[in-house]
Amino acid sequence: MELFDLRIVVDRIEGRSVCGLKVGDYFEVTNSAELRIPEGKHFCMYAIQAAMPLLPAKQRQMPAADWLEIDSFVACPDPDERLIMRIERTAKVKLKSSDLT
């Protein structure tokens, strides 16, 4: 099977940065389920939790008209922060489903 590796990037902060993230900070999901944060950095677990439900779908090629193929933004749940993240596909990797389940 083929899945996309993903990078979830802080696109903008429309409020105040409560958790200390800055525009451009990111985490990655690689090889189906490996979460990576750059060394010496952090990422708010609540922001990760907000993006998490969308990631399995964004790892897959969806029909061109599907909203998940078109829309790549997700918001952190903190209303004071209004942190907006962008989900980017970084690479397509070939994996064997028997190795993952």
C-alpha positions in Angstrom: 0.0 0.0 0.0 1.0 3.6 -0.4 0.6 6.3 2.2 1.8 9.8 2.5 4.2 11.0 5.2 2.8 14.2 6.7 4.1 17.4 8.2 1.7 19.4 10.4 2.8 23.0 10.5 1.7 26.0 12.5 0.4 28.2 9.7 -0.8 31.2 11.8 -1.7 32.2 15.3 -4.7 34.6 15.3 -4.7 35.1 19.1 -2.0 34.8 21.7 0.4 31.9 21.8 -0.6 30.2 25.0 1.5 27.0 24.5 4.7 28.7 23.2 4.4 27.5 19.6 5.5 29.8 16.8 4.5 30.0 13.1 6.6 27.4 11.3 6.8 24.9 14.2 5.8 21.4 13.1 5.5 17.7 13.8 5.6 14.9 11.4 4.0 11.5 10.9 6.1 9.1 9.0 5.8 5.4 8.0 2.2 5.3 8.9 2.3 5.9 12.6 5.7 7.4 13.7 5.3 10.8 15.3 8.4 13.0 15.1 9.1 16.4 16.7 12.4 18.2 15.8 15.0 17.8 18.5 14.9 20.5 21.1 11.4 21.6 20.1 8.0 20.8 21.5 4.4 20.6 20.2 1.3 21.1 22.3 -0.5 17.8 22.9 -3.9 19.5 22.6 -3.0 20.8 19.1 -1.8 17.4 18.1 -5.1 15.9 19.4 -7.0 18.3 17.3 -5.2 17.2 14.1 -5.0 13.5 14.9 -8.5 12.5 13.6 -7.7 13.9 10.2 -4.3 12.3 9.7 -5.2 8.8 8.7 -7.4 10.2 5.9 -4.8 12.7 4.8 -2.3 9.9 4.5 -4.4 8.4 1.7 -5.1 9.6 -1.8 -8.7 10.7 -1.7 -11.0 11.4 -4.7 -10.2 14.8 -6.2 -13.5 16.4 -5.1 -13.4 15.0 -1.5 -13.2 17.9 1.0 -10.2 16.2 2.7 -8.3 16.3 -0.5 -9.0 20.0 -0.8 -8.9 21.3 2.7 -5.7 21.1 4.8 -6.3 23.3 7.8 -7.2 22.4 11.4 -7.6 24.6 14.5 -6.3 24.0 18.0 -9.1 23.8 20.5 -7.8 26.8 22.6 -10.2 29.7 21.8 -7.7 32.3 23.1 -4.9 31.0 20.9 -6.7 30.5 17.6 -3.7 28.5 16.4 -4.2 27.2 12.8 -2.2 24.3 11.5 -1.7 23.2 7.9 -1.4 19.5 7.0 1.2 18.9 4.2 2.0 15.7 2.4 5.8 15.4 2.2 6.4 12.0 0.6 4.6 8.9 -0.6 5.9 5.7 1.0 5.3 2.1 0.1 4.4 0.0 3.1 3.3 -3.6 3.6 0.1 -3.7 5.6 1.1 -7.1 7.1 4.1 -5.2 8.8 1.7 -2.7 10.4 -1.2 -4.8 11.7 
